[in-house]
Amino acid sequence: MLKRALYAGAGMLGLWRLSRRLTHDVPRIFMLHRFASMGDAQHTGADELRRFIQLLGRECEFVTLCEFIARQRDGRRPERPLAVITVDDGYADFHSVALPILREQGVPATVYATAGFIDGQCWLWWDALRYLINAHPQGELRLQLAAESLAFRLDDAGSRQRAWNDIADRLVAANELRRTTLARLETLAGTRLPATPPPEYAAMNWSQLAEAEAAGIEIGGHTMTHAFLPSLAAEELRHEIHDAKALLERQLRAPLQTFAYPNGMATDYSPAVEAALADAGFSAAVLAYPRPYQARQPFQIGRWSVHPDSATVGHILSGASELKLRFTS
């Protein structure tokens, strides 16, 4: 049994060496969102982030996504595979928890900032939904969503989470339905959304975002309001992409070069959206799921979710996961 295990380990080691050679030029791009001193289901903990960075650093060189695109354009082959840490949305906990660790470790990253959220114009819609569901009195919630009549019992944290899951799934690709649903929930809950989100849902402010940029963080685009882009009319699409980019650039030193699609699923990409991104001056865009990397498709770059299992991360770093994508997609 021991001999078989040794042979299997040697075979795996050989496979990983081969996969590293075959995927040497493929970036290992990871996606995060929220942070806290102590991690939970929604937040990456400080110690978890530190361990993750150290694990990546043993195998890879850290770069921002715009640095990767620049090296690729110049034909520079890295000595080690490149790793990119990306963070979506622009929550304040990036500044308070993640940025000090990135500085401590000497690691760059890319933050995709929702411009209207940073500017105090809007909440992120899923946080507004959670706030209003939590504010609703205990008992039954009845809600009309388009042609659907929904009913939920709101008796405890678990039932409110289930209601949030059900409603949020229906709002992901429905911009106008989001607005009308949140307005209806304000009425049903007997409350109004505060003008600015409370600390648990807060964005970085402009000075914090500028501080992150000065520390070597690339700031990328993530729309004005986190809208579902493919359904927008041309004027609305321009507002979400061009106007959001201009708003961020007025507050920052460097022009925005890369973009993250809100939600980031295959349905969030379309040729019209890509054309709008290119017209605004973006050179690349990332999705929120892994897909085989193709240099000729810079507006459809996949990302890996950060996983607490070091073996899973090891497969990604080795390139084995990339090869599996190529053979199964």
N, C-alpha and C positions, 0 to 999 in steps of 0.2 A: 504493500500500500504506500509506504514511504517512497519507494522507487517511482511508482506511478505519479505521485504528487510532485516529485522533483522533475520528472520528465514533463509533466503538464506545466509546471512553473517555468521551466526552460523554454518550452514552446511559446508560452505567453510572452516571456521576455523577448524572444525572437520576433514575435508578431508585433510587439510594441516598437521595437527598433525599426522594423520595416515600415510601420505606419508613420513613425516620426519622419523617416526619409521621404515618404510619399506625400506627406502633408506639411513639409517644412515651411512652405510659403503661405500656408493658410492661417489666418489670424484666429486665435482663440478668444472670442468675444463673449463677455458675460454681462448679464443684465440684473440690476438690483433696483429697489424702489425706496423702501423705508428702513430706518435704523433706530436702535434704542440701546441704552446701556446694557440692558438684559434682553436677549432676543426672545421672540415669541412667534406665533404663526404668521403674523403680518410684518414683523420687523427683524432685520438682521442685527444680531447683538454685536457689541464692540469686540469682544474676544473672538467671536466667530469670524468677523471681518478680518481681524488681524491674522488669524490662522489661515484663512483663505488666501490672503495676500502672500503670506510666507510660503504656502504650498505652490502657488503659481510662480513665485520668484525663483524656486529651485529649478524650474524647467524653462521659463520664458523670460523675455525682455518686455517690460511694460511700455506701452505707448498709448497716446490718445488715438481716436479713430482718424482724425484728420492727419496725424503723423503717419499712420499706416497708409492712408491713401496717397500721401505725398511720396513715401518711399516706394510704393508700388508704381506710381507714375514715373519715377526716376529710374526704375529697374534695379533698385538696391536690394540685394538678397541678404536677409538677416543672418547673423551667426547662430542665433537661437530663434525658435518660433516666437512670434509676437503675441502678447496678451493685451486685451483691451477691456478695462472695467468701465461699464456704462451704467448710469443711474438716471432713471426717468422721473420727470414731473417737476422736481425742484423744491421738495419739502425742506422745511427748516431743519429737520433732523439730519440732513446731509451735512449741513454746516456745523452742527453741534456735536455730532457723533463721528461721522465718517471722515470729514475733512481733517481733523487732528490726527487720525490714524494714517491717512494717506500721506500727510506731511511727515509724520514720524518715520514711516517706512520709505519715504522718498519715491512715492509712486504717483504717476499721473492718472487721470481718469477723464471721462467725458460725461458731462451732465446735460441731459436734454430738458430744457426749461420750458414750461408752459407759460408763455409771456404774460397773458392776462392774469394768471394766478400770481406770478411774481409781482405784478404791478398793482395787485389789490382789486382788480376789476371783477373777479369771479372766484367762486369756490371750484374745486374739482367736483364734478357732478356726483361721483359715487360717494364722496364724503358728505355732500349735502343730503343725499338720499339716506345715508346712515344716520345723520344727525336728526332728520325729521322722523324716521322710523323710531329711533330711540326716544324722541320727544312725545310720540303719540301715547295717549293714555292706555293703561292696561285694558285688555279686552279685545274686541274685534275691530279689524281694519278692513273696510270694503273699498275697493279701488277699481275704477273703470280705466283700462288701458286699451285704447283704440276700441276694437270690437270685443275685447275680453273683459269679463267681470270677475275680479279676483277677490278672495276673502282670506284673511289670515287671523289667527289668534296670536295676540302679542301678550304672552303671559310671563316670559322670562327672557334672558339673554339669548338662549338657544332659539326660541321661536322668532325673535326679532332678527336674528342672523339668517334664519331660513327665509323670512319674508324679504330681507335685503337681497339674498341670492336670487330669489325668483324674480323680483322686480328688476334688479340690475341686469340680469340676462336679457330681458326684453328691451332694455334701453341702450345697450351697447352701440347699436347701429341706427338709432332713431333720434336724431337731433331735436326735432320739434316735440316729439313725445316726451323727451326728457324734460323740456321746459314746462309743458303743461302738467306733467306728473308731479314735478316738484312744487309747482304752484298749488295744485290740488292737495298735496300732502301738507303744505303750510296751513291750509284751511282746516283739514281734518285734525291736525295736531294742535290747532289753536295757537300757533306760534309763527314767527317769521324767522327766516335765516338771519343771523347777525350779518352786518355789513362785511365783516372780515371773519375768517374762520378762527375758532379758538385754538389754543396752542397745539392740541393733538392733531389738528388738520392744517396747521399753518405752513405757509410758504417761506422760503428765504426772502429777505428783502433785497433791495438793489445793492446796498453796501455789502451784504454777505455774499451775494453772487459775484460782485466785483472782487471781493477778497479771495473767493475760490479761484477765479480766473488768474489773479496775480500769483496764486500758489501753484500754477501749472495745470489747472483744470481746464479742459476744453469745454466751452459752452456751445451746445447745439440747439437746433430748433425742435419744438414739439407742439406747434400750433399756438393759437391765441387762447382757445378755450377747451382744448382737448375734444374737438368736434370729430364726428365720423366724416371723413373727407370725401369719399366717392360720391355721396349723394348731394353734395353742395353745388349750387349754381356758381357760375364763373366768378361773380363778384364776391360771393361768400368765401369761395376757395382762396381768392386773392387776399381777403382779409385774414384768413387763418394762417396763410403761409407768408405772403409778402409783408403784410403789415406787422405780423408778429415778429418776423426777422428784423424789420426796421426798428421796432420798439426795443428789442434786446440790444441791437447794435448801437443805439443811441446811448446806452448805459455802459457799454463794454469797450475794450480796446481793440479786440480782433474781430474781423467779420466772421459770421457763422458760416461754416462749411459743410456740416453734416446734420442730419435730421433723423428723428425717430417717429415712425407712424403712431398716432394714438391707437391704442389697443394692439396694434402690430400684427394682426392676423392677415392671412392671404386676402381676405375680403377688404382689407383696409388699403390695399395697393390697387392702383389702376393706371393705365397709360396716361390718362388726363392728369392725375395727381402727380405722376413722375414729371410730366411736361411742366407743370406749375412749379415744382421744386427746382428743376433745372433753370427755368426762366428767372426764378428768384435768386439764383446764384449758388444753390447747393450742389455739391459734387457727389454726395453719397447719402444713402438712407438705410436705416436698420429696421428690421422686423422684430417681433417678440417671440420668435420660435426658431429652432435650428433648421437650416436648409443647406444643401451642398453649396459650398462657396464657389462662385464664378466671377472672375475678375471683370468679365464683360457685362455684368449686371450689378453695377455699383449701387443701384437704387433698390436692390432686393437682397441685402446682406442679412443673414440669419444671426441669431444670438442664442446663447445657452443661459438658462436660468441657473443661478448659483444654487448648488446642491450641497446639503450638509454631509453627504456621504463622500469621504475622500476617495474611495475606489471609483465612484462615478466621475468625479473631477479628474482622477487619474486617466480614465479612458478618454476624456475630452482632451486633456493635455497631450496625451500620446498621439492623438490623431486617429485612434481606432474608431471613435464615435463619428468622425467625419467620413471615414471610409465606409462605415455602415450606412450612413445617409446616402452616399453615392450609389451604393449597390441596392438600396431598398426604395429609393424615391422614384 
